[in-house]
Amino acid sequence: MTGRGSQWEHCIGGCGRLGAFHPDQREAPAENPTCLLGRSRDEVDAPRARASLLSSICDEGSCQTRRMDLRSGVAFWPLRNGLIRAYPALDRDERADVAVIGAGITGALVAHHLTAAGASVVVLDRRDVSTGSTAATTGLLQYETDTTLAELAESVGEAAGIRAYRRGLEAIDTIEQLTRDLDEPCGFARRPSVMVASSRRDARRLQDECEARARHGFAVAWLTPEELAATYGIEAHGALRSEGNAQIDAHRFAHALLAHASRGGARVYDRTSVERVTTGTDHVELATDRGPTVHARRVVWAAGYEAVEETQRRVGSLHSTWAFVSEPVADLGPWRDQALLWETARPYLYARVTDDGRILVGGEDEPFRRSHASTRRLARKTRRLVDRFGRWFPSIAFEVAYAWAGVFGTTKDGLPYIGTTPEHPHAWLALGYGGNGITFSTIAADLILADWRGTPDPDAPIFAFDRHTRGG
């Protein structure tokens, strides 16, 4: 796609490549369309792209699953970064203080933190390292959650809500310091966040939110419709601008963390599936599909939504999301500060600029269902994202390079669940990250490290599994 005025838009053929069809057609062709696949870019007047689609075996709308494909096909980050490092499959029994299930961003942060603290760690992942949801993330680092501070205060209490937001800021500071310590920038860059008010009602609500955050010391400012238009060229009802946010290449970051942990003694194995976890009085035993077992004092479930079944409780709901990344763009027009953009409309749109000058746009979220993986749906959602972004920036010309779909889980209050449960006293779980996966992963690693050291984090109750049953 070449911006909003393109004469050709993309459809996805049975082979997973993007072809082209004329926008006068009312809908994208069906699953095996007669698209203009295999022709040159000049012939179809549109770039080729590949689709990364989610397929899942969980029931429609259900979060009760242990194995699911968090994305499939070709995601942008692994394609751009290439094979950074390969790890072996488990070929012998292992013993460790802590076994970590999942080698995405959460598992990488946990392994890094625990190894640095002197713990012996084994990391297992059924895929290649960092090729699950971490490969599909858009890499926005925001302390703000999908739940406003005012809404969060009503749900978990004002003090807890403020601390949750502050922990988000602290997590971004931690990530920045880690990229410096690792001597690997991983595309980290500080960026302001601009939440656009999609309606007059939303503008009033955002102004109240702005005042609430300002009272508690958060660096925020209200942009009037005139200021928003003058600064970004966006025509809307105003916006809430927040400082302290950032962006990153999470795929590269996870690899850098695991490499550092490996040098510190952590043993990382991929393409090794954990088939069963048996809990003893003072240990856990992990049986794998490879045959060897891992014996550990504690286990960390860092496999995201695949681990929900282990909690034996419903912790949230699954949602589908879509994203695309463009070819590098020479002129970003009024988007000069490359702020992280999002909006109050539901489903909302969000956008950022990568460190190599590509526009990355995501959103169009909806409750998860099996048709998530439909190529027709991906084409339709990508068109929607392109059109909505074009309403913000009609003067920016761009071509879509890659489009994909993913899955994320949300909780009632917008906060993750991090900690232990009665049914798993030797396990830490981290679930329900919503749109703040990387910052919540960092918080999870900090909380788990504190618990391992025997000095529980004072903020742990805010994220605990029983937070809504303790009367607080």
RODO-2510 file (C-alpha; in nm, 4 decimals, decimal comma):
residues 472
     n   res          X          Y          Z
     1     m     0,0000     0,0000     0,0000
     2     t     0,1297     0,3412    -0,0816
     3     g    -0,0574     0,5643     0,1582
     4     r    -0,4249     0,6452     0,1477
     5     g    -0,4417     0,7326    -0,2218
     6     s    -0,2998     0,4076    -0,3558
     7     q    -0,4832     0,2502    -0,6487
     8     w    -0,3889    -0,0970    -0,5342
     9     e    -0,4318    -0,2642    -0,2016
    10     h    -0,3069    -0,5947    -0,0720
    11     c    -0,4684    -0,9321    -0,0523
    12     i    -0,3103    -1,2480     0,0745
    13     g    -0,2837    -1,5562    -0,1391
    14     g    -0,2802    -1,9136    -0,0236
    15     c     0,1010    -1,9059    -0,0159
    16     g     0,0976    -1,6259     0,2419
    17     r     0,2306    -1,3567     0,0111
    18     l     0,0571    -1,0280    -0,0384
    19     g    -0,0823    -0,9642    -0,3813
    20     a    -0,2935    -0,6716    -0,4956
    21     f    -0,6537    -0,5917    -0,5730
    22     h    -0,8250    -0,2737    -0,6734
    23     p    -1,0062    -0,0831    -0,3940
    24     d    -1,3198    -0,0649    -0,6072
    25     q    -1,3717    -0,4291    -0,5134
    26     r    -1,5977    -0,4302    -0,2112
    27     e    -1,4018    -0,6955    -0,0215
    28     a    -1,0703    -0,8707    -0,0364
    29     p    -1,0746    -1,1938    -0,2370
    30     a    -1,1468    -1,5162    -0,0558
    31     e    -0,8922    -1,7531     0,0956
    32     n    -0,7539    -1,8717    -0,2386
    33     p    -0,7953    -1,5538    -0,4417
    34     t    -0,6944    -1,4976    -0,7978
    35     c    -0,4585    -1,2209    -0,6942
    36     l    -0,1742    -1,0790    -0,8922
    37     l     0,0772    -1,2905    -0,7027
    38     g     0,4241    -1,3488    -0,8360
    39     r     0,4373    -1,0349    -1,0495
    40     s     0,6936    -0,7616    -1,0183
    41     r     0,6397    -0,4570    -0,8020
    42     d     0,6065    -0,2430    -1,1132
    43     e     0,3388    -0,4703    -1,2566
    44     v     0,1106    -0,4497    -0,9542
    45     d     0,2071    -0,0992    -0,8356
    46     a     0,2386    -0,2255    -0,4775
    47     p     0,5095    -0,3752    -0,2571
    48     r     0,5118    -0,7391    -0,1646
    49     a     0,4739    -0,8326     0,1941
    50     r     0,4401    -1,1371     0,4097
    51     a     0,1856    -1,1989     0,6779
    52     s     0,2458    -1,3204     1,0286
    53     l    -0,0748    -1,4799     1,1443
    54     l    -0,1814    -1,6187     1,4746
    55     s    -0,3344    -1,9620     1,4886
    56     s    -0,4539    -2,0986     1,8166
    57     i    -0,6013    -2,4144     1,9548
    58     c    -0,7795    -2,2473     2,2436
    59     d    -1,1558    -2,2237     2,2542
    60     e    -1,3168    -1,9091     2,1236
    61     g    -1,2978    -1,6342     2,3859
    62     s    -1,1311    -1,8657     2,6351
    63     c    -0,8061    -1,8063     2,8169
    64     q    -0,7756    -2,1628     2,9379
    65     t    -0,4941    -2,2903     2,7196
    66     r    -0,1357    -2,3937     2,7654
    67     r    -0,0097    -2,4170     2,4091
    68     m    -0,0863    -2,1702     2,1390
    69     d     0,0908    -2,0114     1,8472
    70     l     0,1288    -1,6520     1,9574
    71     r     0,2128    -1,5566     1,6038
    72     s     0,3137    -1,7382     1,2871
    73     g     0,4532    -1,6539     0,9464
    74     v     0,7129    -1,3779     0,9170
    75     a     0,7243    -1,1082     1,1833
    76     f     0,9296    -0,7943     1,1235
    77     w     1,1830    -0,8042     1,4075
    78     p     1,3296    -1,1538     1,3501
    79     l     1,3383    -1,0836     0,9772
    80     r     1,5270    -0,7606     1,0300
    81     n     1,7635    -0,8950     1,2982
    82     g     1,8305    -1,2354     1,1474
    83     l     1,9466    -1,5332     1,3505
    84     i     2,1210    -1,3509     1,6329
    85     r     2,2221    -1,6605     1,8272
    86     a     2,1291    -2,0282     1,8239
    87     y     2,0802    -2,2398     2,1354
    88     p     2,0798    -2,6198     2,1640
    89     a     1,7906    -2,8441     2,2556
    90     l     1,8008    -3,0145     2,5952
    91     d     2,0026    -3,3358     2,5645
    92     r     2,0759    -3,4233     2,9277
    93     d     1,9204    -3,3967     3,2726
    94     e     1,9798    -3,0623     3,4420
    95     r     1,9652    -2,9290     3,7961
    96     a     1,9200    -2,5637     3,8858
    97     d     1,7961    -2,3278     4,1517
    98     v     1,5344    -2,1926     3,9108
    99     a     1,3903    -2,3291     3,5866
   100     v     1,2389    -2,0675     3,3569
   101     i     0,9777    -2,1802     3,1056
   102     g     0,9768    -1,9366     2,8159
   103     a     1,2644    -1,7572     2,6429
   104     g     1,0832    -1,4440     2,5340
   105     i     1,1255    -1,1043     2,6946
   106     t     0,9869    -1,2116     3,0342
   107     g     1,2004    -1,5230     3,0561
   108     a     1,5068    -1,3321     2,9375
   109     l     1,4648    -1,0606     3,2015
   110     v     1,4029    -1,3154     3,4781
   111     a     1,7033    -1,5242     3,3731
   112     h     1,9238    -1,2151     3,3585
   113     h     1,8162    -1,0889     3,7006
   114     l     1,8454    -1,4252     3,8772
   115     t     2,1784    -1,5162     3,7189
   116     a     2,3223    -1,1776     3,8147
   117     a     2,2092    -1,2487     4,1724
   118     g     2,4034    -1,5758     4,1790
   119     a     2,1226    -1,8245     4,1142
   120     s     2,1791    -2,1205     3,8833
   121     v     1,9206    -2,0967     3,6037
   122     v     1,7965    -2,3199     3,3229
   123     v     1,5766    -2,1650     3,0525
   124     l     1,3530    -2,3776     2,8278
   125     d     1,1438    -2,2788     2,5269
   126     r     0,9543    -2,4989     2,2847
   127     r     1,0326    -2,2574     2,0005
   128     d     1,3501    -2,0864     1,8926
   129     v     1,4479    -1,8165     2,1398
   130     s     1,2370    -1,5003     2,1240
   131     t     1,0096    -1,6125     1,8415
   132     g     0,6757    -1,6157     2,0260
   133     s     0,4859    -1,3001     2,1158
   134     t     0,8164    -1,1151     2,1692
   135     a     0,8787    -1,1388     1,7958
   136     a     0,5412    -0,9794     1,7234
   137     t     0,5469    -0,6961     1,9777
   138     t     0,5523    -0,3397     1,8521
   139     g     0,7986    -0,2394     2,1243
   140     l     0,6240     0,0565     2,2869
   141     l     0,7409     0,1208     2,6433
   142     q     0,4710     0,3107     2,8296
   143     y     0,4033     0,3515     3,1987
   144     e     0,0409     0,4294     3,1163
   145     t    -0,1836     0,1286     3,0927
   146     d    -0,5060     0,0845     2,8969
   147     t    -0,6734     0,1704     3,2279
   148     t    -0,6424     0,5363     3,3232
   149     l    -0,5017     0,6358     3,6591
   150     a    -0,8484     0,7499     3,7675
   151     e    -1,0032     0,4152     3,6671
   152     l    -0,7210     0,2224     3,8300
   153     a    -0,7681     0,4142     4,1542
   154     e    -1,1329     0,3046     4,1613
   155     s    -1,0361    -0,0574     4,0976
   156     v    -0,7342    -0,1126     4,3227
   157     g    -0,7236     0,2050     4,5328
   158     e    -0,5533     0,5371     4,4692
   159     a    -0,2237     0,4529     4,6400
   160     a    -0,1899     0,1220     4,4548
   161     g    -0,2856     0,2827     4,1241
   162     i    -0,0227     0,5537     4,1641
   163     r     0,2415     0,2963     4,2560
   164     a     0,1502     0,0833     3,9532
   165     y     0,2030     0,3827     3,7255
   166     r     0,5285     0,4730     3,8999
   167     r     0,6510     0,1159     3,8678
   168     g     0,5955     0,1528     3,4953
   169     l     0,8216     0,4588     3,4871
   170     e     1,0809     0,2803     3,6988
   171     a     1,0667    -0,0203     3,4651
   172     i     1,1478     0,2000     3,1658
   173     d     1,4420     0,3459     3,3591
   174     t     1,5574    -0,0096     3,4341
   175     i     1,5345    -0,1078     3,0677
   176     e     1,7362     0,1964     2,9649
   177     q     2,0076     0,1117     3,2180
   178     l     2,0130    -0,2502     3,1041
   179     t     2,0728    -0,1505     2,7413
   180     r     2,3690     0,0557     2,8628
   181     d     2,5058    -0,2237     3,0812
   182     l     2,4684    -0,4746     2,7985
   183     d     2,6392    -0,2324     2,5575
   184     e     2,3581    -0,3109     2,3156
   185     p     2,1160    -0,0230     2,2482
   186     c     1,8464    -0,2558     2,1041
   187     g     1,6754     0,0393     1,9404
   188     f     1,5980     0,1976     2,2783
   189     a     1,4979     0,5628     2,2517
   190     r     1,3097     0,7972     2,4798
   191     r     0,9865     0,9218     2,3309
   192     p     0,6923     1,1239     2,4616
   193     s     0,3508     0,9605     2,4470
   194     v     0,0532     1,1431     2,2973
   195     m    -0,2964     1,0072     2,3625
   196     v    -0,5393     1,1647     2,1163
   197     a    -0,8948     1,2384     2,2283
   198     s    -1,1257     1,0848     1,9700
   199     s    -1,4391     1,2668     2,0914
   200     r    -1,5399     1,5699     2,2979
   201     r    -1,6436     1,3394     2,5796
   202     d    -1,3045     1,1688     2,5686
   203     a    -1,1360     1,5087     2,5733
   204     r    -1,3094     1,5991     2,9004
   205     r    -1,2093     1,2648     3,0480
   206     l    -0,8490     1,3069     2,9345
   207     q    -0,8303     1,6564     3,0798
   208     d    -0,9391     1,5139     3,4160
   209     e    -0,6773     1,2409     3,3778
   210     c    -0,4139     1,5019     3,2979
   211     e    -0,4986     1,6951     3,6141
   212     a    -0,4958     1,3762     3,8248
   213     r    -0,1535     1,2717     3,7001
   214     a    -0,0141     1,6225     3,7420
   215     r    -0,1312     1,6288     4,1054
   216     h     0,0749     1,3183     4,1711
   217     g     0,3887     1,4470     4,0043
   218     f     0,3715     1,2851     3,6613
   219     a     0,5117     1,4946     3,3763
   220     v     0,2060     1,5572     3,1601
   221     a     0,0542     1,8366     2,9556
   222     w    -0,2773     1,8964     2,7856
   223     l    -0,2687     1,9839     2,4158
   224     t    -0,5679     2,1801     2,2935
   225     p    -0,7104     2,0917     1,9508
   226     e    -0,5241     2,3916     1,8104
   227     e    -0,1959     2,2892     1,9746
   228     l    -0,2371     1,9308     1,8577
   229     a    -0,2930     2,0437     1,5008
   230     a    -0,0009     2,2882     1,5123
   231     t     0,2406     2,0335     1,6634
   232     y     0,1431     1,7121     1,4837
   233     g    -0,1021     1,8114     1,2139
   234     i    -0,3639     1,5833     1,3724
   235     e    -0,7214     1,7090     1,3708
   236     a    -0,8889     1,5881     1,6910
   237     h    -1,0353     1,7102     2,0208
   238     g    -0,7056     1,7541     2,2021
   239     a    -0,4490     1,5151     2,3492
   240     l    -0,2709     1,4139     2,6677
   241     r     0,1064     1,4310     2,6299
   242     s     0,3170     1,2268     2,8746
   243     e     0,6923     1,2227     2,9294
   244     g     0,9040     0,9295     3,0449
   245     n     0,8068     0,6711     2,7832
   246     a     1,0271     0,5009     2,5250
   247     q     1,0522     0,2366     2,2530
   248     i     1,2732    -0,0672     2,1901
   249     d     1,3410    -0,3681     1,9698
   250     a     1,2253    -0,6334     2,2185
   251     h     1,3445    -0,9231     2,0034
   252     r     1,7043    -0,7987     2,0059
   253     f     1,6757    -0,6985     2,3726
   254     a     1,5672    -1,0496     2,4754
   255     h     1,8584    -1,2004     2,2842
   256     a     2,1043    -0,9604     2,4493
   257     l     1,9729    -1,0450     2,7957
   258     l     1,9931    -1,4202     2,7358
   259     a     2,3442    -1,3918     2,5938
   260     h     2,4545    -1,2017     2,9045
   261     a     2,2847    -1,4549     3,1324
   262     s     2,4542    -1,7392     2,9421
   263     r     2,7924    -1,5824     2,9976
   264     g     2,7013    -1,5689     3,3662
   265     g     2,6276    -1,9420     3,3771
   266     a     2,2614    -1,9713     3,2726
   267     r     2,1870    -2,2687     3,0483
   268     v     1,9448    -2,1882     2,7675
   269     y     1,7717    -2,4594     2,5639
   270     d     1,5227    -2,4002     2,2869
   271     r     1,3079    -2,6357     2,0769
   272     t     1,2395    -2,8185     2,4020
   273     s     0,8808    -2,8453     2,5203
   274     v     0,7927    -2,8887     2,8872
   275     e     0,5337    -3,1648     2,8913
   276     r     0,4707    -3,1934     3,2642
   277     v     0,5686    -3,0163     3,5868
   278     t     0,5619    -3,2226     3,9045
   279     t     0,5742    -3,0407     4,2381
   280     g     0,7485    -3,1996     4,5344
   281     t     0,7787    -3,0800     4,8924
   282     d     1,0817    -2,8652     4,8180
   283     h     1,1386    -2,8875     4,4439
   284     v     0,9843    -2,9158     4,0998
   285     e     1,0612    -3,1607     3,8213
   286     l     1,0102    -3,0675     3,4570
   287     a     0,9613    -3,3510     3,2099
   288     t     1,0354    -3,2566     2,8486
   289     d     0,9487    -3,3932     2,5080
   290     r     1,3202    -3,4577     2,4524
   291     g     1,3376    -3,7123     2,7336
   292     p     1,5726    -3,5422     2,9837
   293     t     1,4277    -3,3757     3,2926
   294     v     1,5110    -3,0584     3,4822
   295     h     1,5132    -3,0596     3,8626
   296     a     1,4845    -2,7171     4,0273
   297     r     1,3931    -2,5546     4,3553
   298     r     1,1543    -2,3121     4,1849
   299     v     1,0010    -2,2666     3,8430
   300     v     0,9013    -1,9475     3,6613
   301     w     0,6173    -1,9700     3,4094
   302     a     0,7236    -1,7005     3,1609
   303     a     0,5368    -1,8440     2,8640
   304     g     0,2690    -1,5763     2,8624
   305     y    -0,0815    -1,6833     2,7684
   306     e     0,0306    -2,0427     2,7151
   307     a     0,0727    -2,0757     3,0927
   308     v    -0,2769    -1,9670     3,1922
   309     e    -0,3917    -2,3266     3,2352
   310     e    -0,1359    -2,3691     3,5100
   311     t    -0,3158    -2,1185     3,7358
   312     q    -0,6346    -2,3301     3,7395
   313     r    -0,8318    -2,0058     3,7362
   314     r    -0,9548    -1,7510     3,4883
   315     v    -0,7231    -1,4518     3,4932
   316     g    -0,8418    -1,2502     3,1957
   317     s    -0,9509    -1,2611     2,8348
   318     l    -0,7705    -1,2952     2,5057
   319     h    -0,7751    -1,0384     2,2291
   320     s    -0,6508    -1,0334     1,8731
   321     t    -0,4465    -0,7425     1,7439
   322     w    -0,2994    -0,6461     1,4080
   323     a     0,0002    -0,4424     1,2978
   324     f     0,1992    -0,3378     0,9956
   325     v     0,5392    -0,1825     0,9379
   326     s     0,6261     0,0290     0,6376
   327     e     0,9306     0,0563     0,4208
   328     p     1,1647     0,3318     0,5520
   329     v     1,0011     0,6736     0,5171
   330     a     1,2114     0,9755     0,4218
   331     d     0,9659     1,2473     0,5247
   332     l     0,7539     1,2110     0,8394
   333     g     0,5963     1,5519     0,7907
   334     p     0,4783     1,7093     1,1175
   335     w     0,5585     1,3929     1,3183
   336     r     0,9045     1,5335     1,3860
   337     d     0,9486     1,4252     1,7474
   338     q     0,8384     1,0687     1,6624
   339     a     0,6127     1,0563     1,9693
   340     l     0,4330     0,7347     2,0557
   341     l     0,0795     0,7998     1,9354
   342     w    -0,2413     0,6335     2,0467
   343     e    -0,6037     0,7316     2,0925
   344     t    -0,9076     0,6928     2,3147
   345     a    -1,1312     0,5346     2,0477
   346     r    -1,2069     0,1645     2,0842
   347     p    -1,0666    -0,0262     1,9139
   348     y    -0,7767     0,2153     1,9255
   349     l    -0,4898     0,2878     1,6912
   350     y    -0,1287     0,3383     1,7950
   351     a     0,1843     0,4253     1,6011
   352     r     0,5590     0,4734     1,6400
   353     v     0,8675     0,5117     1,4225
   354     t     1,1386     0,2446     1,4271
   355     d     1,5057     0,3323     1,4592
   356     d     1,5517     0,2745     1,0854
   357     g     1,2741     0,5161     0,9946
   358     r     0,9786     0,2851     0,9375
   359     i     0,6249     0,3627     1,0461
   360     l     0,4871     0,0902     1,2733
   361     v     0,1112     0,0962     1,3265
   362     g    -0,1026    -0,1379     1,5325
   363     g    -0,4473    -0,1777     1,6800
   364     e    -0,7934    -0,2760     1,5583
   365     d    -0,8102    -0,5086     1,8608
   366     e    -1,1088    -0,7353     1,9114
   367     p    -1,1980    -1,0370     2,1255
   368     f    -1,0018    -1,3389     2,0135
   369     r    -1,1654    -1,5949     1,7886
   370     r    -1,0500    -1,8715     1,5589
   371     s    -1,0839    -1,6597     1,2440
   372     h    -0,7988    -1,4470     1,3780
   373     a    -0,5680    -1,6362     1,1405
   374     s    -0,7808    -1,5639     0,8338
   375     t    -0,5807    -1,4094     0,5517
   376     r    -0,8900    -1,2205     0,4486
   377     r    -0,9197    -1,0713     0,7953
   378     l    -0,5536    -0,9671     0,7959
   379     a    -0,5985    -0,7892     0,4634
   380     r    -0,9098    -0,6114     0,5890
   381     k    -0,7500    -0,5113     0,9192
   382     t    -0,4377    -0,3839     0,7451
   383     r    -0,6509    -0,1689     0,5146
   384     r    -0,8280    -0,0308     0,8200
   385     l    -0,5016     0,0520     0,9949
   386     v    -0,3657     0,2224     0,6834
   387     d    -0,6838     0,4251     0,6430
   388     r    -0,6980     0,5314     1,0086
   389     f    -0,3320     0,6287     1,0146
   390     g    -0,3923     0,8248     0,6948
   391     r    -0,6607     1,0289     0,8687
   392     w    -0,3978     1,1389     1,1196
   393     f    -0,1283     1,2062     0,8611
   394     p    -0,2746     1,2404     0,5102
   395     s     0,0483     1,3963     0,3809
   396     i     0,2801     1,1084     0,4770
   397     a     0,3425     0,8718     0,1845
   398     f     0,4463     0,5182     0,2718
   399     e     0,4435     0,1578     0,1563
   400     v     0,3435    -0,1328     0,3779
   401     a     0,6298    -0,3810     0,4005
   402     y     0,4971    -0,6432     0,6447
   403     a     0,1695    -0,7046     0,8250
   404     w     0,0927    -0,9538     1,0997
   405     a    -0,1509    -1,0514     1,3710
   406     g    -0,0922    -1,1381     1,7343
   407     v    -0,2677    -1,2137     2,0593
   408     f    -0,2597    -1,0509     2,3989
   409     g    -0,4386    -1,1010     2,7279
   410     t    -0,6126    -0,8381     2,9350
   411     t    -0,7261    -0,8327     3,2964
   412     k    -1,0198    -0,6622     3,4597
   413     d    -0,8126    -0,3805     3,6075
   414     g    -0,5442    -0,3566     3,3389
   415     l    -0,2668    -0,4825     3,5686
   416     p    -0,0815    -0,8115     3,5265
   417     y    -0,0892    -1,1046     3,7651
   418     i     0,2578    -1,1711     3,9041
   419     g     0,3441    -1,4075     4,1890
   420     t     0,2627    -1,7477     4,3315
   421     t    -0,0689    -1,9284     4,3741
   422     p    -0,1774    -2,1834     4,6365
   423     e    -0,1863    -2,4597     4,3775
   424     h     0,1741    -2,3819     4,2739
   425     p     0,3703    -2,2832     4,5861
   426     h     0,7080    -2,3379     4,4148
   427     a     0,6159    -2,1475     4,0997
   428     w     0,6104    -1,7838     3,9994
   429     l     0,3704    -1,6873     3,7229
   430     a     0,3468    -1,3675     3,5197
   431     l     0,0295    -1,3213     3,3127
   432     g    -0,2124    -1,0689     3,1651
   433     y     0,0216    -0,8033     3,0331
   434     g    -0,2237    -0,6276     2,8029
   435     g    -0,0535    -0,3590     2,5954
   436     n     0,2352    -0,3101     2,8400
   437     g     0,4140    -0,6400     2,7961
   438     i     0,7745    -0,5255     2,8159
   439     t     0,7348    -0,2901     3,1113
   440     f     0,5257    -0,5474     3,2995
   441     s     0,7889    -0,8114     3,2188
   442     t     1,0481    -0,5891     3,3834
   443     i     0,8299    -0,5452     3,6907
   444     a     0,7795    -0,9226     3,7030
   445     a     1,1555    -0,9847     3,6941
   446     d     1,2084    -0,7347     3,9762
   447     l     0,9350    -0,8901     4,1921
   448     i     1,0569    -1,2446     4,1328
   449     l     1,4155    -1,1472     4,2133
   450     a     1,3077    -0,9829     4,5402
   451     d     1,1088    -1,2912     4,6408
   452     w     1,4021    -1,5176     4,5530
   453     r     1,6262    -1,3112     4,7780
   454     g     1,3792    -1,3478     5,0640
   455     t     1,2898    -0,9779     5,0735
   456     p     0,9504    -0,9528     4,9009
   457     d     0,8896    -0,6328     4,7087
   458     p     0,6483    -0,4019     4,8957
   459     d     0,4565    -0,3493     4,5713
   460     a     0,4039    -0,7231     4,5152
   461     p     0,0453    -0,7187     4,6554
   462     i    -0,0576    -0,4732     4,3816
   463     f     0,0087    -0,7407     4,1184
   464     a    -0,0777    -1,0511     4,3222
   465     f    -0,3292    -1,3112     4,2061
   466     d    -0,5446    -1,2543     4,5165
   467     r    -0,5510    -0,8745     4,4991
   468     h    -0,9273    -0,8649     4,4416
   469     t    -1,0055    -1,1069     4,7233
   470     r    -0,8017    -0,9432     4,9976
   471     g    -1,0352    -0,6463     5,0311
   472     g    -0,7627    -0,4091     4,9210
***
